[in-house]
């Protein structure tokens, strides 16, 4: 299955350091810096086909890493679970505010909300 460029860039964020230096460089120049194959080839003093081969190899490796390790998929699953926990904690806080007025419940719900928001923000700060 052909991955869309945004998916490839996200896979690159997760697995880019597992590529060779040239694969990383060419992938970054092509997908992140929007240079053409010809521009990269000219700058590197190699053929356009050589650049293309390195990028295709990098794409295949990124997909293979994800297939075997599943870090990107797991990250998405954790992110979704955190969003659900956040919504449920906010519901608990609201139900408590209208029905029970327990400061203990309110304090714990607020702690959960703050912790989950910190985790979500931390994930966003990693650029993934």
Beta strands, then each sheet from edge to edge (+ up, - down):
end
